[in-house]
Amino acid sequence: MLTSMVVEDINGDGFNDIITANSTDNSIIILLNSGDGTSYRQTVYSSTNGVGFLVAADINNDKKVDFIVGNQFRNNIGLFFNNGDDTFKTETIRTGAPAQDVVVTDINEDGRNDIIVVYSTNKVGVFSNNGNGTFTTIEDVDLTESRAVRVRAVDMDKDSKSDIIVAHRSGDISILFNNGDNTFTNKMIFSRNSVQPHSFKIADMNNDGLIDIIFADYSEHYQIIFNSGNRTFADTINYNIPYKQNSLEVVDMNNDGTQDIVFTHSEAKSIGVAFNAGNGSLTYQLDTIGVSSIDTSVMTYATAADMNGDKKIEFILLGEQYIVMFSETC
């Protein structure tokens, strides 16, 4: 079963490739783009660490895209270092507990990407990049709130330091503000959502230069918490949509410089897009792409990217047993 997907240029040829995780045989599948967006060369790699979440980033400063895999049942995560010749060197990091989610960011401003992990034991683990493909635990931050399920990292208060944003099963959201000395003492809790945030994204949704929080469960709505600056946030705004959603992704769908939201709708057998007017005002539109021939009951995720170099956006749709690309847009 395909559980997650990222779109990145793996081999540096200027075209986006597709990486997906298969939990059935604990493998990573890389689809290298031929350049026209329609034909791909498939390579399969085994993951001894299991698969679940999948994150792509350069984690050894060699300008190549590596990736990190893991799941919620093992006390480790796997690192796949890109050798630049369509092969990968693998390493393992032991974690204090099974990881629920992982994100990559330069947390200590040393020019190297570090790894942030949320555990099932209500802790956040911070692994500092030593610069040679190894990592050292520099901080385990206790979370007193309910079980953490998602993590993101970005500068939330414009102090040029990456902060950590954690979504909890209860719907609470914690922000761990980075003090710049490998500690996170300023924790803020937002108890403004009563459902588990199955989908959890961060982006500037109203073009004010501040990062906002977008989240949703499987229902016919999604929520945005707008960042007001100075570590304060507006009340949650609820947006209704006509269908239950399996996932959401934030991407600029129409190349207008503002972030839109893409939804997957199994029951509607289609994809929906909330187009952003640029000020945080969003207008929902159901896309008319033909997915009726696909088993949309197992449609799990969709994103959008330029897959053929024509500067136009294509949909990439992930199901439990398939990946489909659509050239049509809303």
C-alpha positions as CSV (number, residue, x, y, z in Angstrom):
1,M,0.0,0.0,0.0
2,L,1.4,3.4,-1.0
3,T,1.3,5.6,2.2
4,S,3.1,8.9,1.3
5,M,4.6,10.8,-1.6
6,V,6.9,13.7,-2.2
7,V,7.8,15.5,-5.5
8,E,11.4,16.7,-5.8
9,D,14.2,16.8,-8.5
10,I,16.2,13.8,-7.2
11,N,18.8,13.6,-10.0
12,G,19.4,17.3,-10.6
13,D,18.2,17.3,-14.2
14,G,15.8,20.2,-13.7
15,F,12.6,18.0,-13.8
16,N,10.5,17.0,-10.8
17,D,10.6,13.3,-9.9
18,I,8.2,11.3,-7.6
19,I,9.2,9.4,-4.4
20,T,6.6,7.2,-2.7
21,A,6.6,4.7,0.2
22,N,5.1,1.2,0.0
23,S,4.2,-0.2,3.4
24,T,3.3,-3.6,1.9
25,D,6.9,-4.6,1.3
26,N,8.7,-1.8,3.2
27,S,10.1,-0.2,0.0
28,I,10.8,3.2,-1.4
29,I,9.8,3.7,-5.0
30,I,11.5,6.5,-7.0
31,L,10.1,7.5,-10.4
32,L,12.6,9.5,-12.4
33,N,11.1,11.9,-14.8
34,S,12.2,11.6,-18.4
35,G,11.5,15.3,-18.9
36,D,8.1,15.2,-20.6
37,G,6.1,14.4,-17.5
38,T,4.6,11.3,-19.0
39,S,7.3,8.6,-18.8
40,Y,9.3,7.6,-15.7
41,R,12.0,5.2,-14.9
42,Q,11.2,3.2,-11.7
43,T,13.8,2.2,-9.1
44,V,12.8,0.4,-5.9
45,Y,14.8,0.5,-2.7
46,S,14.3,-1.6,0.4
47,S,13.8,0.2,3.8
48,T,14.8,-1.9,6.8
49,N,13.3,0.8,9.0
50,G,9.8,0.3,7.7
51,V,7.9,3.1,5.9
52,G,5.2,5.5,6.8
53,F,6.2,9.1,6.7
54,L,8.6,10.3,3.9
55,V,10.5,13.6,3.9
56,A,12.9,14.8,1.2
57,A,15.7,17.3,1.8
58,D,19.5,17.8,1.5
59,I,20.7,16.5,4.9
60,N,24.5,16.4,4.2
61,N,25.1,19.7,2.3
62,D,26.1,18.2,-1.0
63,K,23.4,19.9,-3.0
64,K,21.6,16.6,-3.6
65,V,18.1,15.7,-2.4
66,D,18.2,12.9,0.2
67,F,15.2,11.5,2.0
68,I,14.1,10.2,5.5
69,V,11.7,7.4,6.1
70,G,10.2,5.8,9.2
71,N,7.0,4.6,10.7
72,Q,5.0,4.7,14.0
73,F,6.1,1.2,15.2
74,R,9.9,1.3,15.3
75,N,12.4,3.2,17.4
76,N,14.5,4.5,14.4
77,I,14.3,6.4,11.2
78,G,16.2,5.7,8.0
79,L,18.3,8.1,6.1
80,F,18.9,7.7,2.3
81,F,21.9,9.8,1.2
82,N,21.8,10.6,-2.5
83,N,25.1,9.5,-4.2
84,G,24.2,11.4,-7.4
85,D,24.2,8.3,-9.6
86,D,20.7,7.0,-8.9
87,T,22.0,5.1,-5.9
88,F,21.7,5.9,-2.2
89,K,23.7,5.2,0.9
90,T,21.6,4.2,3.9
91,E,22.0,5.0,7.6
92,T,19.9,4.6,10.7
93,I,19.2,7.0,13.6
94,R,17.9,5.5,16.8
95,T,15.0,7.4,18.3
96,G,13.8,7.5,21.9
97,A,10.4,6.1,20.8
98,P,8.5,5.4,17.7
99,A,8.3,8.6,15.5
100,Q,4.9,10.0,14.6
101,D,6.2,12.5,12.1
102,V,9.5,14.2,11.1
103,V,10.5,17.5,9.6
104,V,13.9,18.9,8.4
105,T,15.1,22.4,9.2
106,D,18.3,24.3,10.3
107,I,17.3,24.6,13.9
108,N,20.6,25.9,15.3
109,E,21.6,28.2,12.4
110,D,24.9,26.4,11.5
111,G,24.0,26.1,7.8
112,R,23.1,22.4,8.1
113,N,19.7,20.8,8.1
114,D,18.7,19.1,11.4
115,I,16.0,16.6,12.0
116,I,13.0,17.2,14.2
117,V,10.9,14.2,15.4
118,V,7.7,14.0,17.3
119,Y,7.3,10.8,19.4
120,S,4.3,8.9,20.6
121,T,5.5,9.6,24.1
122,N,4.7,13.4,23.9
123,K,8.2,14.4,23.3
124,V,9.9,16.3,20.5
125,G,13.4,15.1,19.6
126,V,15.9,17.5,18.0
127,F,18.8,15.8,16.1
128,S,21.7,18.2,15.3
129,N,23.5,17.6,12.0
130,N,27.2,17.1,12.5
131,G,28.0,17.8,8.9
132,N,29.4,14.3,8.1
133,G,26.1,12.4,7.7
134,T,25.8,11.8,11.5
135,F,23.4,13.4,14.0
136,T,23.5,14.1,17.7
137,T,20.5,14.5,20.0
138,I,20.7,18.0,21.3
139,E,17.3,18.4,23.0
140,D,14.3,16.3,23.9
141,V,11.4,18.7,24.6
142,D,8.6,17.4,26.8
143,L,5.0,18.1,25.6
144,T,2.5,18.2,28.4
145,E,-0.4,18.3,25.9
146,S,-2.1,15.3,24.4
147,R,-0.4,13.0,22.0
148,A,1.5,14.7,19.2
149,V,0.7,13.5,15.7
150,R,2.2,16.0,13.3
151,V,5.2,18.4,13.3
152,R,6.3,21.3,11.1
153,A,9.1,23.8,11.4
154,V,9.4,27.4,10.2
155,D,10.2,30.9,11.6
156,M,6.8,31.9,13.1
157,D,7.9,35.2,14.8
158,K,10.3,36.7,12.2
159,D,13.4,36.4,14.4
160,S,15.2,34.4,11.7
161,K,15.1,31.2,13.8
162,S,13.1,28.1,12.9
163,D,10.4,27.3,15.4
164,I,8.6,24.0,15.9
165,I,4.8,23.7,15.4
166,V,3.2,20.5,16.8
167,A,-0.4,19.3,16.2
168,H,-1.9,17.0,18.8
169,R,-4.5,14.3,18.6
170,S,-6.9,16.4,20.7
171,G,-6.8,19.3,18.1
172,D,-4.5,21.4,20.3
173,I,-1.5,23.1,18.5
174,S,1.8,23.9,20.3
175,I,4.4,26.3,19.1
176,L,7.9,25.9,20.5
177,F,9.7,29.2,19.9
178,N,13.4,28.8,19.3
179,N,15.6,30.6,21.8
180,G,18.7,30.2,19.6
181,D,20.6,28.2,22.2
182,N,19.2,24.7,21.5
183,T,16.4,25.3,24.0
184,F,12.7,26.0,23.5
185,T,11.3,27.7,26.6
186,N,8.4,29.7,25.1
187,K,5.6,27.2,24.5
188,M,2.2,28.4,23.4
189,I,-0.9,26.2,23.2
190,F,-4.0,26.8,21.0
191,S,-7.1,24.9,22.1
192,R,-9.2,26.2,19.3
193,N,-10.0,23.0,17.3
194,S,-12.0,20.1,18.6
195,V,-10.9,17.5,16.0
196,Q,-7.7,15.7,15.2
197,P,-5.7,17.6,12.5
198,H,-5.3,14.8,10.0
199,S,-3.9,17.3,7.5
200,F,-1.6,20.0,8.9
201,K,0.2,22.6,6.8
202,I,1.9,26.0,7.3
203,A,2.1,28.8,4.8
204,D,1.6,32.5,4.4
205,M,-2.0,32.6,3.3
206,N,-2.6,36.3,3.3
207,N,0.7,37.7,1.9
208,D,1.6,39.6,5.1
209,G,5.0,37.9,5.5
210,L,3.8,35.9,8.5
211,I,3.3,32.1,8.5
212,D,-0.2,30.8,9.1
213,I,-1.5,27.4,10.2
214,I,-3.9,25.3,8.1
215,F,-5.4,22.1,9.3
216,A,-8.4,19.8,8.8
217,D,-9.8,16.4,9.7
218,Y,-11.8,14.2,7.4
219,S,-15.0,16.4,7.5
220,E,-16.5,19.0,5.2
221,H,-14.4,21.9,6.5
222,Y,-10.9,23.1,7.2
223,Q,-9.5,25.7,9.5
224,I,-6.9,28.5,9.3
225,I,-5.2,30.3,12.2
226,F,-3.8,33.5,10.9
227,N,-0.5,34.8,12.4
228,S,-0.9,38.3,13.8
229,G,2.7,38.8,14.6
230,N,4.5,39.2,17.9
231,R,3.7,35.6,18.8
232,T,0.0,36.3,18.7
233,F,-2.6,34.6,16.5
234,A,-6.2,35.4,15.5
235,D,-9.0,33.1,16.4
236,T,-9.5,30.0,14.2
237,I,-11.5,30.6,11.0
238,N,-13.6,27.7,9.8
239,Y,-14.2,27.2,6.0
240,N,-16.9,24.9,4.8
241,I,-16.5,22.7,1.7
242,P,-19.1,20.5,0.1
243,Y,-17.3,17.2,0.5
244,K,-15.3,15.3,3.0
245,Q,-11.6,15.5,2.3
246,N,-8.9,12.9,2.5
247,S,-6.0,15.3,2.5
248,L,-5.0,18.8,1.7
249,E,-1.9,20.4,0.3
250,V,-0.8,24.0,-0.1
251,V,0.5,25.0,-3.5
252,D,0.2,28.0,-5.9
253,M,-2.2,26.4,-8.4
254,N,-2.5,29.4,-10.9
255,N,0.9,31.0,-10.7
256,D,-0.4,34.2,-9.2
257,G,2.1,34.2,-6.3
258,T,-0.4,33.3,-3.6
259,Q,-0.9,29.9,-1.9
260,D,-4.0,27.9,-2.8
261,I,-5.3,24.7,-1.1
262,V,-5.7,21.4,-2.9
263,F,-8.1,18.7,-1.5
264,T,-8.8,15.1,-2.4
265,H,-12.4,14.0,-2.3
266,S,-13.0,10.3,-2.5
267,E,-16.8,10.6,-2.3
268,A,-16.9,13.2,-5.1
269,K,-14.4,11.2,-7.2
270,S,-12.4,14.4,-7.8
271,I,-10.1,17.1,-6.5
272,G,-11.1,20.4,-5.1
273,V,-9.1,23.7,-5.0
274,A,-9.6,26.7,-2.7
275,F,-8.3,29.6,-4.7
276,N,-6.7,32.3,-2.7
277,A,-7.5,36.0,-3.6
278,G,-4.2,37.0,-2.0
279,N,-5.6,38.3,1.2
280,G,-6.6,35.0,2.8
281,S,-10.0,35.0,1.2
282,L,-10.5,31.6,-0.4
283,T,-13.0,30.5,-3.0
284,Y,-13.6,26.7,-3.4
285,Q,-14.0,25.1,-6.8
286,L,-14.5,21.4,-7.6
287,D,-12.2,20.3,-10.4
288,T,-13.6,18.5,-13.4
289,I,-10.7,16.1,-14.0
290,G,-11.9,12.6,-14.9
291,V,-11.0,10.2,-12.2
292,S,-14.1,8.0,-12.5
293,S,-12.1,5.2,-13.9
294,I,-9.9,5.1,-10.7
295,D,-10.8,3.5,-7.4
296,T,-11.2,6.8,-5.6
297,S,-12.3,5.1,-2.4
298,V,-8.6,4.6,-1.7
299,M,-7.5,8.0,-2.9
300,T,-5.2,9.3,-0.1
301,Y,-3.3,12.4,-1.2
302,A,-2.9,14.9,-4.0
303,T,-0.3,17.6,-4.7
304,A,0.5,19.8,-7.7
305,A,3.8,20.6,-9.4
306,D,5.3,21.4,-12.9
307,M,6.2,17.9,-14.1
308,N,7.2,18.7,-17.7
309,G,9.0,22.0,-17.5
310,D,6.3,24.1,-19.2
311,K,5.7,26.2,-16.1
312,K,2.2,24.9,-15.8
313,I,0.9,23.0,-12.8
314,E,-0.2,19.3,-13.0
315,F,-2.0,17.3,-10.4
316,I,-0.3,14.2,-8.9
317,L,-2.7,11.9,-7.3
318,L,-1.8,9.1,-4.8
319,G,-3.9,6.1,-4.1
320,E,-3.2,3.0,-2.1
321,Q,-2.0,1.2,-5.2
322,Y,-1.5,3.8,-7.9
323,I,0.0,7.2,-8.8
324,V,-1.8,9.2,-11.5
325,M,-0.9,12.6,-13.0
326,F,-3.4,14.9,-14.6
327,S,-2.4,17.7,-16.9
328,E,-5.7,19.5,-16.6
329,T,-6.2,22.3,-14.1
330,C,-9.2,24.1,-12.7
